[in-house]
Amino acid sequence: MSLARQVFLSLALATLSSSAFGQTAIPAAAAPPPIAAKAYLLIDILSGQTLLAVNADEPREPASLTKLMTAYLVFRALKDKELMLSQMAPVSEKAWRAEGSRMFIDPKKAVSVDELLHGEIVQSGNDAAIALAEATAGSEEAFVERMNREAARLGMKNTRFVNATGLPAPQQVSSATDLGLIAAAIIRDFPEYYPLYSIKEYRYNNITQSNRNRLLWSDPYVDGMKTGLTDGAGYCLIASATRGPRRLLAVVLGAASDAARASEAQKLLNYGFQFYDTVQLYQNGAQVSALKVWKGATNAVPAGFVADQYVTLPKGQAQQLKLTLEAVEPLLAPITRGQRVGMVKVTLEGKPVGEFPLVALMEVPLASLFGRAWDTIRLWFK
């Protein structure tokens, strides 16, 4: 049994809670390092909690970090069998003439989706991004509509896409928070394709180009993700690293140089690994409690979680975690499997750390007419 489970068992049940799980501030573990960037963010992927954020919701030009959304939609199309990695895509003149970084595709030669993904991710090819958009949606304009729909679905509140490349365009904006969301979504939803972001170099058309993410060479724990650069955006980098079971994601926007974006992202990752722990509170499907049910065929329902639940906190403070279960009261049948039946609130030193919706682990049908009538009378007196 985990430490958090032992702590939980000593706590009393409380009353109704209707609040949903959300990001809460974590008590500071130590003074964070100074970060030379316009905006930055540090996220623990396991818990989903933000460890550090400065100007994270400020709309900024996303540069080639835009290509994270481009790749995400291509990965979705591959999963849905709309595309195949071996599928050959024609190269339009628009793709061929793309400005900025390129993988040097040729309009006289079709390119496989697999090659285009390598060119878009490793070489940051704008020509590859346009070719992928056209292969997926028929045109870059139609693809951009998908990009904006997906951004809205993921909760990217400060984002609007105008193209699939990240080339400067009026009204194309995002934020550190939103870019962290799409980066985390790739890691979570498409782990089979995430290794593309760790490839250090790729050769196409007899031209070898290196991945611009310097941390792939200098930090053995870093395995992705993406760089960006325009005059308006400055030097940008999203970097992800694992140490043991933990994965952190650092977003750095508007650094002064290629070396600076790498060093500042490295500072963020080191800070998160050195001063914070991520603790598993509950396992997927494990019963946390049995809650009283009224008017049901049974008088209790096992309650737990539909996914593993984690919380991030300063190192050495797990013993001070306090968990409180707040159950829906009265809890009335019928109850469906997965229905929310309560909330577990986590605090550290009296400050909220997280809230986790508790769900029913089995169905509870209605009781007989007599049973429902009897519980109705009991509830009147209660």
C-alpha positions as CSV (number, residue, x, y, z in Angstrom):
1,M,0.0,0.0,0.0
2,S,1.3,3.4,-1.0
3,L,2.1,6.1,1.6
4,A,-0.8,8.3,0.2
5,R,-3.2,5.4,0.6
6,Q,-2.2,5.0,4.2
7,V,-2.7,8.7,4.8
8,F,-6.1,8.5,3.1
9,L,-7.4,5.7,5.3
10,S,-7.0,7.8,8.4
11,L,-9.2,10.6,7.1
12,A,-12.9,11.1,7.8
13,L,-15.5,11.4,5.0
14,A,-16.8,14.9,4.4
15,T,-19.9,16.2,2.4
16,L,-20.8,17.1,-1.1
17,S,-18.3,18.6,-3.5
18,S,-19.1,19.8,-7.0
19,S,-15.7,21.3,-8.0
20,A,-13.8,19.7,-10.9
21,F,-10.2,18.7,-11.0
22,G,-8.0,21.7,-12.0
23,Q,-4.4,22.9,-11.8
24,T,-3.5,24.3,-8.4
25,A,-0.4,26.1,-7.2
26,I,2.2,23.8,-5.7
27,P,4.0,25.1,-2.6
28,A,7.5,26.3,-3.8
29,A,10.2,23.7,-3.2
30,A,13.1,26.2,-3.6
31,A,13.7,29.5,-5.3
32,P,13.6,28.8,-9.1
33,P,16.5,29.8,-11.2
34,P,16.4,33.0,-13.3
35,I,15.2,32.2,-16.8
36,A,16.3,34.5,-19.6
37,A,13.2,34.2,-21.9
38,K,10.0,36.2,-22.6
39,A,7.7,33.4,-21.4
40,Y,8.3,29.9,-20.0
41,L,6.6,26.9,-18.4
42,L,7.5,23.7,-16.6
43,I,5.0,20.8,-16.4
44,D,5.1,17.4,-14.8
45,I,3.5,15.1,-17.4
46,L,2.5,12.4,-14.9
47,S,0.5,14.6,-12.6
48,G,-0.3,17.3,-15.2
49,Q,0.7,19.9,-12.7
50,T,2.5,23.1,-13.5
51,L,5.7,23.6,-11.5
52,L,6.7,27.0,-12.8
53,A,5.1,29.5,-15.2
54,V,6.0,33.1,-16.2
55,N,3.9,34.9,-18.8
56,A,2.6,31.5,-19.8
57,D,-0.8,32.7,-21.1
58,E,0.6,35.7,-23.0
59,P,-0.2,35.4,-26.7
60,R,3.0,35.1,-28.8
61,E,4.1,34.1,-32.2
62,P,4.6,30.3,-32.1
63,A,7.1,30.0,-35.0
64,S,7.9,26.4,-35.9
65,L,6.4,25.1,-32.6
66,T,3.2,25.3,-34.8
67,K,4.5,22.1,-36.4
68,L,3.5,20.2,-33.2
69,M,-0.1,20.6,-34.1
70,T,0.6,19.8,-37.7
71,A,2.2,16.5,-36.7
72,Y,-0.5,15.8,-34.1
73,L,-3.2,15.9,-36.8
74,V,-1.1,13.7,-39.2
75,F,-0.7,11.2,-36.3
76,R,-4.4,11.2,-35.8
77,A,-5.0,10.7,-39.6
78,L,-2.6,7.7,-39.4
79,K,-4.4,6.2,-36.5
80,D,-7.8,6.7,-38.2
81,K,-6.4,5.0,-41.4
82,E,-6.9,8.2,-43.4
83,L,-3.2,8.1,-44.2
84,M,-0.5,5.4,-44.3
85,L,3.2,5.9,-43.6
86,S,4.0,4.3,-46.9
87,Q,1.6,6.4,-48.9
88,M,3.2,8.5,-51.5
89,A,2.2,12.2,-51.4
90,P,2.6,14.5,-54.4
91,V,4.6,17.7,-54.0
92,S,2.8,20.9,-54.9
93,E,4.5,24.0,-56.2
94,K,3.3,25.7,-53.0
95,A,5.1,23.2,-50.8
96,W,8.2,23.2,-53.0
97,R,8.4,27.0,-52.9
98,A,8.0,27.2,-49.1
99,E,10.3,29.7,-47.5
100,G,12.6,29.2,-44.5
101,S,13.8,25.8,-43.3
102,R,13.2,23.0,-45.8
103,M,13.8,19.3,-46.3
104,F,14.2,20.0,-50.1
105,I,11.4,18.0,-51.6
106,D,11.1,18.0,-55.4
107,P,7.8,18.6,-57.3
108,K,8.9,16.0,-59.8
109,K,9.1,13.3,-57.1
110,A,6.4,12.0,-54.8
111,V,7.4,11.6,-51.1
112,S,6.2,9.1,-48.6
113,V,4.3,10.3,-45.5
114,D,7.0,8.7,-43.4
115,E,9.7,10.7,-45.1
116,L,7.6,13.9,-44.8
117,L,7.2,13.3,-41.1
118,H,10.9,13.0,-40.6
119,G,11.5,16.1,-42.6
120,E,8.9,18.1,-40.7
121,I,10.0,16.9,-37.2
122,V,13.7,16.4,-37.5
123,Q,14.6,19.0,-40.1
124,S,11.7,21.4,-39.3
125,G,10.9,21.6,-43.1
126,N,8.2,24.1,-44.0
127,D,7.9,22.3,-47.4
128,A,7.3,19.0,-45.5
129,A,4.6,20.6,-43.3
130,I,2.7,22.0,-46.3
131,A,2.9,18.7,-48.1
132,L,1.6,16.8,-45.1
133,A,-1.2,19.3,-44.7
134,E,-2.2,18.9,-48.3
135,A,-2.0,15.1,-48.1
136,T,-4.2,15.1,-45.0
137,A,-6.9,17.6,-45.8
138,G,-6.5,18.4,-49.5
139,S,-5.2,21.9,-49.0
140,E,-3.3,23.8,-46.3
141,E,-6.3,26.1,-45.8
142,A,-8.6,23.1,-45.1
143,F,-5.9,21.7,-42.8
144,V,-5.7,24.9,-40.8
145,E,-9.4,24.7,-40.1
146,R,-8.7,21.3,-38.5
147,M,-5.8,22.8,-36.6
148,N,-8.1,25.4,-35.0
149,R,-10.8,22.9,-34.2
150,E,-8.3,20.6,-32.5
151,A,-6.8,23.5,-30.6
152,A,-10.3,24.4,-29.2
153,R,-10.9,20.7,-28.3
154,L,-7.6,20.6,-26.4
155,G,-8.4,23.8,-24.5
156,M,-5.7,26.0,-26.2
157,K,-7.5,29.3,-25.3
158,N,-4.9,31.7,-26.6
159,T,-4.1,30.0,-29.9
160,R,-5.1,30.8,-33.5
161,F,-3.4,29.1,-36.5
162,V,-3.2,30.6,-39.9
163,N,-0.7,28.2,-41.5
164,A,0.7,24.7,-40.9
165,T,4.4,25.8,-40.8
166,G,4.7,28.6,-38.2
167,L,6.0,31.1,-40.8
168,P,5.1,34.6,-39.7
169,A,1.5,35.6,-40.4
170,P,-0.9,38.1,-39.0
171,Q,-3.1,36.7,-36.3
172,Q,-1.2,33.5,-35.8
173,V,-0.6,33.3,-32.1
174,S,-0.2,30.8,-29.3
175,S,1.1,30.8,-25.7
176,A,3.5,28.7,-23.5
177,T,0.5,27.1,-21.8
178,D,-1.2,26.2,-25.1
179,L,2.0,24.9,-26.7
180,G,2.6,22.8,-23.6
181,L,-0.9,21.3,-24.0
182,I,-0.2,20.2,-27.6
183,A,3.2,18.8,-26.7
184,A,1.8,16.9,-23.8
185,A,-1.0,15.6,-26.1
186,I,1.5,14.1,-28.5
187,I,3.3,12.4,-25.7
188,R,0.1,11.1,-24.2
189,D,-2.0,10.2,-27.4
190,F,0.7,9.0,-29.8
191,P,3.6,7.4,-27.9
192,E,4.3,5.2,-31.0
193,Y,5.3,8.3,-32.9
194,Y,6.9,10.4,-30.2
195,P,10.4,8.8,-30.8
196,L,10.6,10.7,-34.0
197,Y,11.4,13.8,-31.8
198,S,14.5,12.2,-30.5
199,I,16.2,11.6,-33.9
200,K,19.3,13.7,-34.1
201,E,19.7,14.0,-37.9
202,Y,17.9,13.0,-41.1
203,R,19.1,12.7,-44.7
204,Y,16.8,13.4,-47.7
205,N,17.7,14.2,-51.3
206,N,21.4,13.7,-50.4
207,I,21.2,16.4,-47.8
208,T,21.8,15.6,-44.2
209,Q,20.4,18.0,-41.6
210,S,20.7,18.0,-37.8
211,N,17.9,18.4,-35.3
212,R,18.1,21.9,-33.9
213,N,17.4,20.7,-30.4
214,R,20.8,20.9,-28.8
215,L,19.7,19.1,-25.6
216,L,19.5,15.8,-27.6
217,W,23.3,15.9,-27.6
218,S,24.0,17.4,-24.2
219,D,21.5,15.7,-21.9
220,P,21.0,11.9,-22.1
221,Y,17.6,12.2,-20.4
222,V,16.1,14.6,-23.1
223,D,14.3,12.7,-25.8
224,G,12.4,15.6,-27.7
225,M,10.7,17.8,-28.7
226,K,10.8,21.0,-31.0
227,T,12.5,24.2,-31.7
228,G,11.3,27.4,-33.3
229,L,12.7,30.7,-34.6
230,T,11.4,33.8,-36.3
231,D,12.3,37.5,-35.8
232,G,9.0,38.0,-33.9
233,A,9.1,34.9,-31.8
234,G,12.8,34.8,-30.9
235,Y,14.5,31.5,-30.1
236,C,12.0,29.0,-28.8
237,L,12.3,25.4,-27.5
238,I,10.1,22.8,-26.0
239,A,12.1,20.1,-24.4
240,S,11.0,16.9,-22.6
241,A,13.1,14.6,-20.4
242,T,12.5,11.4,-18.3
243,R,14.3,10.4,-15.2
244,G,12.9,7.1,-13.8
245,P,9.1,7.1,-14.1
246,R,8.9,10.9,-14.2
247,R,8.6,13.1,-17.4
248,L,9.0,16.8,-17.4
249,L,8.2,19.3,-20.2
250,A,9.9,22.7,-20.4
251,V,8.6,25.4,-22.7
252,V,10.9,28.4,-23.4
253,L,9.7,31.2,-25.7
254,G,11.6,34.3,-26.8
255,A,15.2,33.4,-25.7
256,A,18.0,35.5,-27.1
257,S,20.0,32.8,-29.0
258,D,20.1,29.1,-29.9
259,A,22.5,28.4,-27.0
260,A,20.3,30.4,-24.6
261,R,17.1,28.5,-25.4
262,A,18.9,25.2,-24.7
263,S,20.5,26.4,-21.5
264,E,17.3,28.0,-20.1
265,A,15.3,24.8,-20.9
266,Q,18.0,22.8,-19.2
267,K,17.7,24.9,-16.1
268,L,14.0,24.3,-15.9
269,L,14.3,20.6,-16.3
270,N,17.1,20.3,-13.7
271,Y,15.1,22.4,-11.3
272,G,12.0,20.2,-11.6
273,F,13.8,17.0,-11.2
274,Q,16.0,18.2,-8.3
275,F,13.4,19.8,-6.1
276,Y,10.1,18.0,-6.8
277,D,8.8,14.5,-6.5
278,T,5.8,12.9,-8.2
279,V,3.8,10.5,-5.9
280,Q,1.2,8.0,-7.1
281,L,-1.9,8.4,-5.0
282,Y,-4.2,5.8,-6.6
283,Q,-4.1,3.0,-9.1
284,N,-6.5,2.7,-12.0
285,G,-9.6,0.7,-10.9
286,A,-8.5,0.2,-7.3
287,Q,-11.2,0.8,-4.7
288,V,-10.7,3.8,-2.5
289,S,-13.9,3.6,-0.5
290,A,-17.4,2.2,-0.4
291,L,-20.0,4.9,-0.5
292,K,-23.6,4.8,0.9
293,V,-26.3,4.5,-1.8
294,W,-30.0,5.3,-1.3
295,K,-32.8,3.6,-3.3
296,G,-30.4,1.1,-4.8
297,A,-30.4,-2.7,-5.2
298,T,-27.3,-2.6,-3.0
299,N,-26.7,-0.1,-0.2
300,A,-23.1,0.8,-1.2
301,V,-21.0,1.3,-4.3
302,P,-17.2,0.8,-4.6
303,A,-15.6,4.1,-5.6
304,G,-12.2,4.7,-7.2
305,F,-10.5,6.2,-10.3
306,V,-10.5,5.4,-14.0
307,A,-6.9,6.3,-14.4
308,D,-3.7,6.3,-12.2
309,Q,-3.6,9.5,-10.1
310,Y,-0.4,11.4,-9.3
311,V,0.5,14.5,-7.5
312,T,3.7,16.5,-7.6
313,L,5.1,18.1,-4.5
314,P,8.4,19.4,-3.0
315,K,10.9,16.6,-2.3
316,G,10.6,15.0,1.1
317,Q,7.1,16.3,1.9
318,A,5.0,13.2,1.0
319,Q,4.5,12.5,4.7
320,Q,2.7,15.8,5.1
321,L,0.1,15.2,2.4
322,K,-3.5,15.3,3.6
323,L,-6.3,13.8,1.6
324,T,-10.0,14.3,2.2
325,L,-12.8,12.4,0.5
326,E,-16.0,14.5,-0.1
327,A,-18.9,12.2,-1.2
328,V,-22.0,13.2,-3.0
329,E,-24.8,13.2,-0.4
330,P,-27.3,11.8,-0.8
331,L,-26.1,9.4,-3.5
332,L,-29.2,8.1,-5.3
333,A,-29.6,5.0,-7.5
334,P,-29.5,4.2,-10.3
335,I,-25.7,4.7,-10.6
336,T,-23.7,3.9,-13.7
337,R,-20.2,2.7,-13.9
338,G,-17.9,5.7,-14.2
339,Q,-20.4,8.1,-12.7
340,R,-18.9,10.8,-10.5
341,V,-19.7,10.1,-6.9
342,G,-17.3,12.3,-5.0
343,M,-14.0,14.2,-4.9
344,V,-10.7,13.6,-3.2
345,K,-9.0,16.8,-2.2
346,V,-5.2,16.9,-1.6
347,T,-3.6,19.6,0.5
348,L,0.0,20.3,1.7
349,E,0.6,22.6,4.6
350,G,-3.0,23.7,4.4
351,K,-2.7,24.7,0.7
352,P,-4.6,22.9,-2.1
353,V,-2.5,20.7,-4.3
354,G,-5.1,18.9,-6.4
355,E,-8.6,17.7,-6.7
356,F,-9.5,14.2,-8.2
357,P,-13.1,13.2,-9.2
358,L,-14.1,9.9,-7.6
359,V,-16.2,7.6,-9.8
360,A,-18.3,4.5,-9.2
361,L,-16.5,1.3,-10.1
362,M,-19.8,-0.7,-10.7
363,E,-23.4,-0.1,-11.6
364,V,-26.1,0.0,-8.9
365,P,-29.6,-0.5,-10.3
366,L,-32.8,0.8,-8.6
367,A,-34.1,-1.1,-5.7
368,S,-37.6,-2.6,-5.7
369,L,-40.6,-0.3,-5.2
370,F,-40.8,-1.2,-1.5
371,G,-37.0,-0.5,-1.1
372,R,-37.3,2.9,-2.8
373,A,-40.3,3.8,-0.7
374,W,-38.5,2.8,2.5
375,D,-35.4,4.8,1.6
376,T,-37.6,7.8,0.7
377,I,-39.0,7.8,4.2
378,R,-35.6,7.4,5.8
379,L,-34.3,10.4,3.8
380,W,-37.2,12.5,5.1
381,F,-36.0,11.9,8.6
382,K,-32.3,12.2,7.7
